[in-house]
Amino acid sequence: MKNEEKTLEHALARLEEIADALESGEFGLEQTMVLFEEAHSLSQFCTEKIDKAEEKLRILIKKDDTFQLRVEED
C-alpha cells in the first residue's frame, strides 16, 4: 500500500499487529526483519502525518497589526 493511500489509523493498527506478532516470538530471523522493516516504514509514515497535523494546528493571530504564529499545545 502506498503512503498516499494509507491513513494514520490504518498505519497505527498495522503497527499494533506487527508488535503483537513480534512479541509472540513465532517468527524466524528473516520474517522478524521483514516485519521490523515494515514497522519502521509505518512509524516514519505516522511521524510525517502527525507533523503535518501539528502544522495545521498553528493559529494565525493578528496582534498590533502584525501576524504571529502560535502553536497550540496539548
N, C-alpha and C positions, 0 to 999 in steps of 0.2 A: 504494500500500500504506500503510495506517495505521500509526502508530508502535507501537500495541499489537500488531500482527501481525508486526512486524519483529523480527529477532534482531540482536544485536550482530555476529555472524558474517556474516549476510547484508548488513548495512549496510557493514561493512568490505570485503567482497568487491565490492559495488557501487561503493564509493569507489575501489577499485583499478581497476575497469573504466573509471570516469569519468576517472581520472588518465591511464590509457593512451590513452583517446580524445582527451583534451585535448592530450597530448604529441604525438600523431600529426599535429596541425595540419590535419586533413582538414575541419574544420567552419568554417562562416562565423561571423560575429559573433553572429547571433541564436541559432544552435544552441549555440555556446560559452557564451552567457549562460544558456541553459536548463540546460545541464549544470553550470555553475558554481553556479547556484541549488540544483539538486538536491544537489550535493556539500555545499553549506553546510548544508542541512537535515539531511543524513545525519550530518554532523560534529556538529551540535548533538545529534542523537539519541544518537550514540555517547558524547558527553561526559556526557549525562544518565545513560545506562546505567552508565558507568564510575563516576560519582559515587555512584550508588545502591549499586554493588558495594562501593565503599570504605566506605560507611556500614555495610554488613553485616559488614565486617571488624573493626569496633570490638568490642573484647572488654570485657565487664563483669567486673571482678575485685573480690573482696571483700578489703579490707585494713583491719585495725584497726576492724572494724565499720562501715566506710564503703565506699561503692562509688565506683569511679573508672572512667572510660572511657579506654581506651588504644587508639590507632590503630596497627594493625600496619603496619610499614614494609616496603618491598620486600625 
